[in-house]
Amino acid sequence: MHSDSTKETKTQASTQPSHLPVNQIRTGVSGVHYEIFVRSFADSNGDGIGDLNGITGKLDYLKDLGVSAIWLMPISPSPTYHKYDVTDYYGIDPEYGTLDDFKRLIAKAHQRGIAVIIDLVLHHTSIRHPWFQEAAKGPSNPYWNYYKWLRPDEIKRRKLATRDITADSGEKNPWHSVAGATYPEKYYGMFWSGMPDLNFDYRPLREEVFAIARYWLNEIGVDGFRLDAARHLYREAEEPKNHEFWQEFGRVVEAAKPGAYTVGEVWTRPEHIAPYFRGLKANFNFDLQLMIAEIVGQENDTEDLVEYMTYVHSTFATVNPEFIDALLLSNHDQNRIGSLLKGNLTHLKVAANLLLTLPGLPYLYYGEEIGMLGMKPDETIREPFLWDVRANDAQRTRWRRGKYSTSQTVRPLAQQQLDPDSLFNHYKRLIHFRNSHPVLNDNLSRLVATGIRQKGIIAFSRQKSSGGPCVLVVHNLTSKPIEVVFSPNEDWCRCVIFDTIPGSSFTGDRVTVPGYGCVIVA
């Protein structure tokens, strides 16, 4: 029961998400984003492969869930299933549909107040891209300088043979020879020989890249970009060049479409991420992702999450006070949170509570809202979305052969929609309340540390960057109810305005938080 002295009562989330038209919001400043691997999401034509029309057909689902933007993994032509090696930056892969299909998706999304962000893979191309096909003809070709080439003696002298290699490539040396070439030079492919790195020291290449960005923003109508491998355009020793490029890129994007959104894949220490906010509006917080999984699994804040977030945000703010911290629990490159937490439904709800109440812009990886599973290799963290039981699921994709890690153990969406206690309905209720609240839905609002220090509890306040009222958010990581006593700094707290589990109570200087619950106090 709530204190009789409080006139306010807990508000239930509205049945419809709160959205403004896309052209009236600064994309990314509010709302929740949703990452989609197109191949696995929804199949509209029965060929077993997810496609753009499949996503268009599911926009009402996404609106009902409450997302404000969708991020599509690469959609341009590519010889691989994942499409991170582009052969045409101006096209749509025929497996996914046509350019008209994509324009229709954008139009229908915008009608629903949903922005569309695409993966822009600028770090490398495919070896089948016409640029590389030309460059591979030799040093005299006009496209030679689009890529990074060195003679074997230069590679050895500069000790460049084994740096910047990813564990996934399976290749020990990033320098590769062109088959049948008569010249000695090798090209640099950090990730894989099939993905040659582009040379951003070459001005004509930069201008080509800027033209590509303008095309998608202005001619096609996308609302922004997720920038793949943003930290690796230059080698680590040349990081200032990375910062300089992204600043120029940011200016180009803003001039082309004021307010367009950019989010970078930059995984390193906070002080090294910070300079990227001079050009990019957001960057992903990968360390927080790992921290949440560990804290929730152990039911104990061993990492001191609030202290970490305070340090990170103060570091970012020294470079750009309007930074957007992009938050996530998993993505297409990371083991799914469903598997990291061993499918434990209560733990998954606690992880969702943290993701959707911490300051920053939350990202959901498709299927996360129904608890889909997946551990490396990559194919098993990119499995088909489960819309319904298999017999009724005409739009479930079937591009992957063999055993799936999810379909036998996770209830499909259709079943979860009917269960008020399901993970899906937990996500939906949280997102809708977040969308309706002026502080929680402000992705530029900042974390304010509290005086609350109790085992099993994570507590923090959020306040708009412009000041004004705060909200106090209290998470119980454990199975038992915990009575949380406010510090003198929380004397403004008056009542509970939202809880994820019934049973919270507020009396004067304390609040009782149910096991695995989240309570929001104002």
N, C-alpha and C positions, 0 to 999 in steps of 0.2 A: 504494500500500500504506500501511497505517496503522502507526504506531510499535508495536513489540512490547510496549512498556512500558505501553500502555494496555489495560485490561481491558474497557472498554466498546467497543462497535462501533456502526456506523451502524444506526439502526432504520428499517425500512421502514414506511410508513404502513399502518395497519390497513385491512382490506378494507371495513370498515363505519365510517361516521362516528360520532363520539362525541357523543351528545346526552343531555341530561337532559329529563325532562318539563317542558313549558312552565311549569307552575305551581311548579316548583322552581328556576327560574333568574330572575335579574333581566335581563329582555330587553335586549339590546344590550351587556351587560357581557362576553359571550363570543360566539364564533361569527362567521359570515360571512353577510351579508344579500344578497338577490337581488332586483333591481328588475324588475318585469314590466309591460309595456304590454299589457293584457289583450287588446286588439283584434288584436294580432299574434302572440300566443303559441301557442295551440292551439285549433282549431275542433272542437267536439264534435258539432255537429249538421249540418254540411255546408252552412251558409249563407255560408261564406267569411269569417265574422267570429269572431275569437277570443272565448272566453267563459269564465265561471267554472267550468263543468263540465269544460272543456278543461284548466284548471289543476289541478283535482282529479285528473284522470286522469294528470297528470304529476308528482304529488307524490313518487312513488317515484323518479323521475328526479332530482328536486331533493334528496331524501334521500341518494341514491347519490352525487350530486355533493358533498354535505356541508354544504349551507347550513342555517343555524339559523333564518332568518326570511325571509319574502317581503314585499316592499313592492309593493302594487298601486297603479298610477297610478289616477286617479279612476274610480270605478265607479258614481257616482250619475247619475240622469237628466240629460241634457244635449243640446242641439241640434247639437253639433259632434262631429267624429270623435275629438278628443282628450279631451273631457269636462272641461276645466278651467273651463267656465262652467256651473255647477250650477243646475238648476231645482227640485230637491227633495233636501234634505240627508238625508232619512230613507229614501230609496228606492234601488233598484238599476235601472240603465238596462236596459230590456227587451232591448236588443241583447246584453247580457252574461248575462242570466238573471233569476232571481228572488231574493228575500230568502232563501227556503228553500235555493236553490242555494248562496248565500253561507254560510249557517249550516252547510251540509254541508261546504263547503270548509274552514271553520275547524275543524270537528270532526275531519275527516280529517287536516288538517295537524297539529293538536295530538296526535293519536294517534301521529304520526311525530316528535314533538318539534320541530315547526316552528312558529314564531310567525307571526302574520299582522298586518301593519301596513298601514294604508290612507292614501292621500293625502287630506288634509283641506284643502279650498280655502276659506279664510276671508277672504282678501283682497278678493274680489269675488264677485258672483253673475252669472248670466246676466240679460240684460234680460227674459228670459221667466220669470224666477222670480216667483212670486206676490207677494213682497215688493216687487219693483220695479214690477210691473204696478199695484199699489196706489199706491205712492209717486208714480208718474208721473201720477196723477190730479190732483196739485196740492199746495201747501203745507199745506192743511188736513187732508190725509189722515194717519191715524195712523202710516203707514209712511214718511212723508216723511223723517223724521230717521234712518232706517236707512241713508241714503245721504248723500253729500256734494254740496251744492248751493250755488251762488253766482250772484249777478246779474252780467251782463257787465261793468258798471262796477267791481264789486269785484274781478273777475278781473284787469282791466287795472290797477287801482290797486295791487294787491298783486303784480303782475308774476308771475302764476302760469301764464301761457299755455303755456309750453314746457318746464316742468320735469318731471322724473320720467317721461320718455317712453322706452319701449323701442324698440330699432331694429327689432324684428319687427312692430310695430303698423302701420307704414305710414301712420300718422296724425300730423300735425304738431302737433295741439293736443289735450290730454287732456280738455278741457271740451266737452261734447256737449249738444245740444238734443234734447228729446223731440219726435218728429214730431207735428205738429198741436197742440202745447201752446199754451195761451193765456197762460201765465205766462212771464216772461223768464228765470228761473233755468236754469242749465245744471248737469248732473251731471258728476262727475269719474270718468273711466275711464282709469286710467293705461296699461293695456295696449292697450285697444281699446274702441270705443264699445259693443260687445256685452257688455262686462264692467264694469259699474259698481262702483266701489269702495264698500265698506261703511264706515259711520261708527262707529268704536269709542269715540268720546266719548259715545255715546248708551247709557246703561245698559241699557235694555230690549233693545237689539241684543246687547250683551255677554251678557246672561243667556240669550238665544236660542242663541248660539254655545256657551255652556257646556252647555246642555241637549243640544245636538247631540252634543258630545263624550261626555257621560255615556251617551247612548243607544247609541252604537257600542261603548263600552267595556263597559257593564253588561248591556244588553239583547241585543246581538248577539254580543259576546265577542271583539272585536278586541283586540290586544295593544299597540296604540299608533298613533301618527300620524306621518306626514311632513307638515310644515307648509309649504305652498306660499307663496312670496313673503313669508316671515316678516318680512323687513326693511322691507317697504313698506306696512304697515298705516297708518303715519303717514309724513308727508313727512320728508326727511332732517333738516330743521331741528328737527323734533319727536321726534328719536330717543329721548330719555328716556321718552316716552310708549310707544314700542314696547317698551322694556325692561320698563316697569311692566305692560303688558298681558300679556306672556308670562310674567312672574312669577305673575300671578294665574291665568293659564291653567294653568301648571304645578302650582299648588296644587290647582286643581279636578281635574285629571287624577289626581294622586297620591291625593287623597281618594276619588275614584270607583273607582280600581283601583290600589292600591299596587304600585309596580314597573313600571307601564305606561311604555312607551318613547315619547320624543318626539325628533324630529330636524328641525332647521330649515334652510330654504333661505336662508342669509344669506351673501351674497358681498360682502365688503369687507375692509378691512385687519384683521389679527388683533386689534389693540387695540379695534376697533369690534365685532368678533364676540364678544369675551370677555363683555361684559355679558349677552348672550343666554343664557349658561350659568347665569344665576341662575334662569331659568325652564325652559329646555329642556335635556334631558340630553345632546344631541349636536347638532353643526352640521357641515355639509359643508365639507371643505377643498378649495375649488375651485382655489386658487392652486397647491397641491401637484399637482393633476391636470395642470395645464398644465406644471408643472416636470418631472414624470416623463416626459411625452411628449417634451419637448425634450432632456432628459438622455439618454434611451435612444436617440433618433434620432441624436444626435451622438456617442454612445458615449463621453461625457465629462461628468463632473459639474461643468459650468461654473457651476452655480447654488449649489453647496455645500449640497446637500440637508440634510445633518445639521445644519449651522449654522442653516438656515431652520427646521427642525422643532424644534430646541432653543429658538429664540426664540418660535415660535408656542406651544409647550406651556407655556413659562414664563409667557407672557402670559395664557393661558387659566387656568392654575393660580392666578393671583392672585385670580381671581374665584370659581372653583369647583375645588378640588383633584380632584374626581371627574368632571371633564369627559370626554366621549367624543368623540374626533376622528374624524369619519366620513370615510373615505377612498374615493376613486373614481378610475377611469381615464376614464370617460365616463358620460353618462346621456342621458335623453330630450331634453335641451336642448343637449347638447354634441356636437360631431363625434365619431364613434366612434374609439376608440383604434386599431382595425384600419385605418382610413383614414389617421389621423394618422401611423401608422408604415408606411404604404404596403403593408400586408399582409405585411410581413417577419416570418416565423414566429419567427426567433430573437429579434428585438427584442420581439415580443409576449410571448414567454416571459420575457424580462428584466423587462418592465413588470409582468407577473403576479408575478414574484418580489418586486419592491419592494412592490406593493400588499399582498401577503399576509404580509409579514414586518415591515413598519413598524408601530410602535405605533399602535393605534387600531382602529376597526371598519371592515373592508373591505366595500364594496358592489360587486357584479357587476351590470352592466346586461345584461339577457337577451341571449343570443347572443354576449356577449363571450368566453365560454369556448370558442367555436368560431371566433372571429376574424371575426365579421360586420362588414361595412363600412357606411359611411354618412357623408355630409357634408351640411351644410345644403342645402336647406330641411328643416324638421322631419320631413316625411313620409319622407324617405330615411334618417333615423336611427332610424326606428320601423318598419322593414320586418318581414315575416313571419319567424319563427324557422324554420330549416331542419332539420326532423327527419330527413328522408331524401331520396333523389333524388325528383324531382317525381312520377314515375310511381308511386312507393310511398308518397307522403306525403299520406295522406288528411286529416291534421289541419293541414296547412299552410294558413294563412289566405290569402285572395285579395281582400281589401278594396281593396288598392291596384291601380290600373290602370297600365299602361305598363311601362317598363323598370325592372328592379330593379338596384341597385348591387351586390348580394351574390350572388345565386343562381348566376351563371355562373362565379364565381371562388373561392368558398369551399366547401370540402367539407362536406356535411351531417353532423349528429351521428352518424347510423348508421355512416357510414364512419369517422369519427374514433374512435368507440368501439372499433373493431377494430385501430387503429393505436397501439401503445404509445408512439410518439414524437409523437403528435398534440398539438395545443394543448389539446384537451379533457382528455386524460389527464395532461398537465402540470398543468393547473389542479386536477384531481381529486386527484392525488397530493399537491400542495402543501396543498390545503385539508384533506385527511385528516390529514396530519402536523400541521398547525397545530391542528386540533381535538384532537389527542391530547396536545399539549404544554401543561403548566400555565402556562408564561410566555407563549408565543406566542398561546395562546387566551384570554389575559386582556386584554381590550380596554382595561382601565385600567392595564396595565403601562406603564412609562415608558421613554423613550429615555435612554440613557447614552452620552455622547460617548466615543470611543476616542482613543488616541494614534496611530492608523493614518492616514497621509496618503500615499497613493500614487496616481499618475495612473491613471485607468481603474477605480478601486476606490471603492465606497461601503461603509463599515463602520460599524457601530453596535452597541451592546449594548442588551438589553432586560431590565428588572428589574421585578418586581411592586412596586406602590406601597407595599406593606407591607415591602419589603426582601426579603432572601433571595437565592438563587442567581440569577446572570445567564446569559443566552445571548449569544454573539457572532454577529452575522450579517454575512457578507462577500459582496458582490456584485461580479462582474467584468462591466463594461460592454462589454468588447472581445472580439475573436475569438480572442485569444492567451491561453494560460495565464499566470497571474501568481502569482509567489511573494510572499505577503504576510507581512511580518515583524511580529510582535506587539510592542507597546510594553510597558514594565514594568507598566503598568496591567492588562495581559491575562495576568498570570502564573498566573491561575486556570484558564486554558484547558487541557483535558486531551485532548480528542479530537473528531473530527467526528461529529456525531450524525445529520446529514442533508445530502444534496447533491442538487441538481437534475439534475446531469450526472455520469456516472461519470468518475473520473480525479482526484478530489481526493486530497490526501495531507497528513498531519499529522506534523510532526517537531519536537518540543521547543518552539521559539519561533517557529514559522512554519507556514503552511498554503498549499498550492498550490491555486488556484481555477481550474478549467477555463474556457476561453473561453465567455462568456455564461452562466456558471454562478453559482449561489448556494450557499454553504456555511454551515452552522450548526454552531457549535462550543460545547461546554460543558465 
